[in-house]
Amino acid sequence: MLTHPKIFTFSFLKAVLALTAIFSYTHISSQVIVKRGNWEKEEEIVLNSINTGKLENAIGFLADTICAGRATGTSGSMEAAAWIQREFRNAGLMTFGKGYGRRVYAGNGKTGRNIIGILPGSISIPRQKYIIIGAHYDHLGILNGKLFPGADSNASGVAALTTLASIFSDMRHAGKVYDSNIIFVAFDAKELNLSGSQSFWRLIENGELRDPITNRQIFPEDISLMINIDQIGSTLSPVGKREDYLIMLGNNSLNRSERNLLQICNKDTGLNMDLCLSYYGSRNFTDLFYNKIADQSIFVQNRIPAVMFTSGITLNNNKTRDTVASLDMNILLKRILLIYHWTSMML
């Protein structure tokens, strides 16, 4: 069983790291140069921040009866929101204003709450660019007396979100500096016409988010990338014959020089997952999931580069059998590690 997959130091960095004391610039392709630091302890830091037990406990709580399916506006949703806020606080994320929560009006009298935190790329030299990492935490709740746990949809994405917050925070505490700030968002009311992501976008569009370091307004032009994680824990719908796969939609929204980075990270970290850059090769389904029915679509419509990571829809979707037991924590861990390394390149 794979619990801690080996993360190999990037082979193409080794020679350069020997020549530089602080930072090095390494060619990733003929057109892109990525700034990276001399981080020999990165593997140790990352693996101390993530393990299958933590992932299983996180998803287990969000899919438990205490969260009651996490339907927007319910007591179960409030339990989930409180848990996410604790995770953000434990990761040391800063708040926008007094707290992490921002109210979401989802229609038909339902009120939800987005949970938002930020990790500055640097404290001493404030950054003016932002990358957003998001995942929705709401689900169907209890219908006709039956609990819909939503373990894959989307407790798995939330577990990935909070894990990434922890990893990046640990790297920052170790002294790593990034060229962009990272905004982490747990969206509510995705199941209600994407109300959570629409509400969050309005905050940006109206200049209602202020950087807690500089107090300057954050506007759309300050956002360089949005990353959405939606259903990432299953191995039941592989893109080929392998269970260790990952789907990324939106690669073409990136700069041309960045479009091979996922494959490069996949190879040079030794994770070697089976990657797919479309929704199972279907143009229509790719368009549906990327442009219309997931939270990154709000950003796509507003011309923000955006990607979606997923393991696809399975026969357990929106069923009572979408439980923790149906997920593969070892593969989920590998997916999170690959997303982490790719995101750190994009920063």
C-alpha positions as CSV (number, residue, x, y, z in Angstrom):
1,M,0.0,0.0,0.0
2,L,1.3,3.5,-0.9
3,T,1.0,5.8,2.1
4,H,3.9,8.2,1.5
5,P,4.9,8.1,-2.2
6,K,8.5,9.1,-2.8
7,I,8.8,12.7,-4.0
8,F,12.0,12.9,-5.9
9,T,14.0,16.1,-5.9
10,F,13.7,17.6,-9.4
11,S,16.6,16.1,-11.3
12,F,16.9,19.2,-13.6
13,L,17.4,21.4,-10.5
14,K,20.3,19.6,-8.9
15,A,23.1,21.0,-10.9
16,V,21.7,24.5,-10.7
17,L,21.2,24.3,-6.9
18,A,24.9,23.5,-6.5
19,L,25.8,26.8,-8.1
20,T,23.5,29.1,-6.3
21,A,23.2,30.0,-2.6
22,I,19.7,31.4,-2.5
23,F,17.6,31.3,-5.6
24,S,18.0,29.6,-9.0
25,Y,16.4,30.0,-12.3
26,T,15.9,26.7,-14.1
27,H,14.6,26.2,-17.7
28,I,11.4,24.1,-17.6
29,S,10.9,24.4,-21.4
30,S,12.4,26.5,-24.1
31,Q,10.0,29.3,-23.3
32,V,9.5,29.2,-19.5
33,I,11.9,29.9,-16.6
34,V,10.7,29.0,-13.1
35,K,12.1,30.6,-10.0
36,R,12.8,28.1,-7.3
37,G,14.7,28.1,-4.0
38,N,17.3,25.8,-2.5
39,W,14.8,23.7,-0.6
40,E,16.5,20.4,0.2
41,K,14.0,19.9,3.1
42,E,10.9,20.4,1.0
43,E,10.2,16.7,0.7
44,E,10.3,16.3,4.5
45,I,8.1,19.4,5.1
46,V,5.5,18.2,2.6
47,L,5.3,14.7,3.9
48,N,5.0,15.9,7.4
49,S,1.9,17.9,6.3
50,I,0.0,15.1,4.7
51,N,-0.8,11.5,5.2
52,T,-3.7,9.1,4.4
53,G,-4.9,9.0,8.0
54,K,-5.5,12.8,8.1
55,L,-7.2,12.7,4.8
56,E,-9.5,9.9,5.9
57,N,-10.4,11.7,9.1
58,A,-11.1,14.9,7.3
59,I,-13.4,13.3,4.8
60,G,-14.9,11.1,7.4
61,F,-16.0,14.1,9.5
62,L,-17.4,16.0,6.5
63,A,-19.3,13.0,5.4
64,D,-20.5,12.1,8.9
65,T,-24.0,12.4,10.2
66,I,-23.0,15.5,12.3
67,C,-22.6,17.4,9.0
68,A,-25.9,15.7,7.7
69,G,-25.0,16.0,4.0
70,R,-23.9,19.7,4.3
71,A,-26.9,21.2,2.5
72,T,-26.7,25.0,2.3
73,G,-28.4,26.7,5.2
74,T,-28.6,23.7,7.5
75,S,-27.0,23.0,10.9
76,G,-24.9,20.3,9.2
77,S,-23.5,22.9,6.8
78,M,-22.6,25.1,9.8
79,E,-20.7,22.2,11.4
80,A,-18.8,21.8,8.2
81,A,-18.1,25.5,7.9
82,A,-16.8,25.6,11.5
83,W,-14.5,22.7,10.8
84,I,-13.1,24.4,7.7
85,Q,-12.5,27.6,9.7
86,R,-10.6,25.6,12.3
87,E,-8.4,24.1,9.6
88,F,-7.7,27.5,8.1
89,R,-6.9,28.9,11.5
90,N,-4.6,25.9,12.3
91,A,-2.8,26.6,9.0
92,G,-2.3,30.2,10.0
93,L,-4.3,31.7,7.1
94,M,-5.1,35.4,7.5
95,T,-8.7,36.6,7.4
96,F,-10.2,39.3,5.2
97,G,-11.7,41.5,8.0
98,K,-12.8,40.0,11.3
99,G,-13.4,36.4,10.3
100,Y,-13.1,33.7,7.6
101,G,-16.9,33.6,6.9
102,R,-18.7,35.6,4.2
103,R,-22.5,35.4,3.8
104,V,-23.9,33.9,0.6
105,Y,-27.5,34.5,-0.5
106,A,-28.5,31.4,-2.4
107,G,-32.1,32.3,-3.3
108,N,-35.4,30.9,-2.0
109,G,-34.6,32.3,1.4
110,K,-31.5,30.1,1.8
111,T,-28.3,31.7,3.3
112,G,-24.9,30.0,3.2
113,R,-21.4,31.0,4.0
114,N,-18.1,31.0,2.0
115,I,-15.0,30.4,4.1
116,I,-12.1,32.5,2.9
117,G,-8.5,32.8,4.0
118,I,-5.2,34.1,2.6
119,L,-1.6,33.1,2.8
120,P,0.7,36.0,1.9
121,G,3.5,35.1,-0.6
122,S,5.8,37.3,1.5
123,I,5.5,39.4,4.6
124,S,8.5,41.6,4.1
125,I,7.8,42.4,0.4
126,P,4.1,42.3,-0.2
127,R,2.9,40.8,-3.4
128,Q,0.2,42.3,-5.6
129,K,-0.8,39.1,-7.5
130,Y,-3.1,36.4,-6.3
131,I,-3.8,32.8,-7.0
132,I,-7.2,31.4,-5.8
133,I,-7.6,27.7,-4.7
134,G,-11.2,26.7,-4.2
135,A,-13.4,23.7,-3.5
136,H,-17.1,23.6,-2.7
137,Y,-18.2,22.0,0.6
138,D,-22.0,21.9,0.2
139,H,-23.9,18.8,-0.9
140,L,-27.5,17.5,-1.0
141,G,-28.1,17.0,2.7
142,I,-30.9,14.7,3.8
143,L,-33.6,14.0,1.3
144,N,-36.7,11.9,2.1
145,G,-35.1,10.8,5.3
146,K,-31.9,9.5,3.6
147,L,-28.5,11.0,4.2
148,F,-26.3,11.9,1.2
149,P,-22.8,11.9,2.7
150,G,-21.0,13.5,-0.3
151,A,-17.6,11.9,0.5
152,D,-16.3,12.3,-3.0
153,S,-18.7,15.2,-3.9
154,N,-17.0,17.2,-2.5
155,A,-15.6,16.3,0.9
156,S,-12.6,15.0,-1.0
157,G,-12.0,18.4,-2.6
158,V,-12.3,20.2,0.7
159,A,-9.8,17.8,2.3
160,A,-7.4,18.6,-0.6
161,L,-8.0,22.3,-0.1
162,T,-7.3,22.3,3.6
163,T,-4.3,20.0,3.1
164,L,-2.8,22.4,0.5
165,A,-3.3,25.3,2.9
166,S,-1.4,23.4,5.5
167,I,1.5,22.4,3.1
168,F,1.9,25.9,1.7
169,S,1.7,27.4,5.2
170,D,4.4,25.0,6.5
171,M,6.6,26.0,3.6
172,R,6.1,29.7,4.3
173,H,6.9,29.1,8.0
174,A,10.1,27.4,6.9
175,G,11.1,30.5,5.0
176,K,9.8,29.9,1.5
177,V,8.8,33.0,-0.4
178,Y,6.3,33.0,-3.3
179,D,5.7,35.6,-6.0
180,S,1.9,35.4,-5.5
181,N,-0.4,35.4,-2.5
182,I,-2.7,32.4,-2.2
183,I,-6.4,32.8,-1.4
184,F,-8.1,29.6,-0.2
185,V,-11.9,29.5,-0.6
186,A,-14.4,26.8,0.5
187,F,-17.5,27.6,-1.5
188,D,-21.0,27.1,-0.2
189,A,-24.1,26.7,-2.4
190,K,-22.4,25.2,-5.5
191,E,-25.5,23.0,-5.7
192,L,-27.6,26.1,-5.8
193,N,-26.6,27.7,-9.1
194,L,-23.0,28.2,-8.1
195,S,-24.2,30.9,-5.7
196,G,-21.1,30.7,-3.5
197,S,-18.6,31.2,-6.3
198,Q,-20.7,33.9,-7.8
199,S,-20.9,35.7,-4.4
200,F,-17.1,35.5,-4.0
201,W,-16.6,36.9,-7.5
202,R,-18.8,39.9,-6.7
203,L,-16.5,40.6,-3.7
204,I,-13.6,40.8,-6.1
205,E,-15.4,42.7,-8.8
206,N,-16.7,45.3,-6.4
207,G,-13.3,45.7,-4.7
208,E,-14.7,44.5,-1.4
209,L,-11.7,42.3,-0.6
210,R,-8.7,44.1,0.9
211,D,-5.3,42.6,1.3
212,P,-4.7,42.1,5.1
213,I,-1.1,43.1,4.7
214,T,-1.4,46.2,2.6
215,N,-5.1,47.0,3.0
216,R,-5.3,47.6,-0.8
217,Q,-8.3,46.5,-2.7
218,I,-8.0,43.2,-4.7
219,F,-9.5,43.6,-8.2
220,P,-10.0,41.1,-11.0
221,E,-6.8,42.2,-12.8
222,D,-4.9,41.1,-9.7
223,I,-6.0,37.5,-10.1
224,S,-3.6,35.4,-12.2
225,L,-5.1,32.0,-11.8
226,M,-8.1,30.1,-10.2
227,I,-7.7,26.5,-9.3
228,N,-10.9,24.5,-8.5
229,I,-10.9,21.0,-6.9
230,D,-14.1,19.1,-7.3
231,Q,-14.4,15.4,-6.7
232,I,-10.9,14.0,-6.5
233,G,-11.0,11.0,-4.2
234,S,-12.4,8.1,-6.4
235,T,-10.7,5.6,-8.7
236,L,-14.0,4.3,-10.1
237,S,-13.9,6.2,-13.4
238,P,-10.3,5.9,-14.7
239,V,-9.3,7.7,-17.9
240,G,-7.5,4.6,-19.0
241,K,-6.7,1.3,-17.4
242,R,-4.9,2.7,-14.4
243,E,-6.4,3.8,-11.0
244,D,-3.7,6.4,-10.4
245,Y,-5.1,9.0,-12.7
246,L,-6.0,12.7,-12.6
247,I,-8.1,15.0,-14.9
248,M,-7.2,18.6,-15.4
249,L,-9.5,20.8,-17.4
250,G,-8.6,24.3,-18.6
251,N,-5.0,23.8,-19.5
252,N,-5.5,25.9,-22.6
253,S,-6.4,28.9,-20.5
254,L,-2.8,29.0,-19.3
255,N,0.1,30.8,-21.1
256,R,1.6,28.6,-23.8
257,S,4.8,28.4,-21.8
258,E,2.9,26.9,-18.8
259,R,0.9,24.2,-20.6
260,N,3.4,21.4,-20.2
261,L,4.1,22.0,-16.5
262,L,1.7,19.4,-15.2
263,Q,3.3,16.7,-17.2
264,I,6.8,17.9,-16.2
265,C,5.9,17.9,-12.5
266,N,4.3,14.5,-12.9
267,K,7.5,13.0,-14.3
268,D,10.1,14.9,-12.3
269,T,8.4,14.2,-8.9
270,G,8.2,10.5,-9.7
271,L,4.5,10.4,-9.2
272,N,3.9,9.4,-12.8
273,M,0.1,9.5,-12.8
274,D,-2.1,8.8,-15.8
275,L,-3.1,12.4,-16.8
276,C,-6.0,13.6,-19.0
277,L,-6.5,17.2,-20.1
278,S,-10.1,16.7,-21.2
279,Y,-13.2,15.1,-19.8
280,Y,-12.5,11.6,-21.1
281,G,-11.8,13.0,-24.6
282,S,-15.3,14.4,-25.0
283,R,-15.5,18.0,-26.3
284,N,-19.1,18.4,-25.2
285,F,-18.6,17.1,-21.6
286,T,-15.3,19.1,-21.3
287,D,-17.3,22.2,-22.2
288,L,-20.1,21.3,-19.8
289,F,-17.9,20.7,-16.8
290,Y,-15.4,23.4,-17.4
291,N,-17.5,26.2,-18.7
292,K,-20.9,25.7,-17.1
293,I,-21.5,23.6,-14.0
294,A,-18.5,23.9,-11.7
295,D,-17.2,26.8,-9.6
296,Q,-14.3,27.7,-11.9
297,S,-16.8,28.5,-14.6
298,I,-17.6,31.9,-12.9
299,F,-13.9,32.8,-13.3
300,V,-13.7,31.5,-16.9
301,Q,-16.7,33.7,-17.8
302,N,-14.8,36.7,-16.4
303,R,-11.7,35.9,-18.4
304,I,-9.6,34.7,-15.5
305,P,-7.2,31.7,-16.3
306,A,-8.7,28.7,-14.5
307,V,-8.3,25.0,-14.1
308,M,-10.3,22.2,-12.6
309,F,-8.8,19.1,-11.0
310,T,-11.1,16.1,-10.7
311,S,-11.3,12.3,-10.8
312,G,-14.6,12.4,-12.6
313,I,-18.2,11.4,-12.0
314,T,-18.9,7.9,-10.8
315,L,-22.0,5.8,-10.3
316,N,-21.9,6.9,-6.6
317,N,-22.5,10.5,-7.4
318,N,-25.5,12.0,-5.6
319,K,-26.2,8.6,-4.1
320,T,-26.3,7.5,-0.4
321,R,-23.3,5.2,-1.2
322,D,-20.9,8.1,-1.8
323,T,-19.1,7.3,1.4
324,V,-15.5,7.4,2.7
325,A,-15.2,3.6,2.1
326,S,-15.7,4.2,-1.7
327,L,-12.6,6.4,-1.9
328,D,-8.9,5.6,-2.3
329,M,-6.8,7.6,0.2
330,N,-3.5,6.6,-1.3
331,I,-4.4,7.8,-4.8
332,L,-6.0,11.0,-3.3
333,L,-2.7,11.7,-1.5
334,K,-0.7,11.3,-4.8
335,R,-3.2,13.7,-6.6
336,I,-2.8,16.3,-3.8
337,L,1.0,16.1,-4.0
338,L,1.0,16.6,-7.8
339,I,-1.4,19.6,-7.5
340,Y,0.9,21.0,-4.8
341,H,4.0,20.8,-6.9
342,W,2.2,22.1,-10.0
343,T,0.8,25.0,-8.1
344,S,4.1,25.9,-6.5
345,M,5.5,26.2,-10.1
346,M,2.6,28.5,-11.0
347,L,3.3,30.8,-8.1
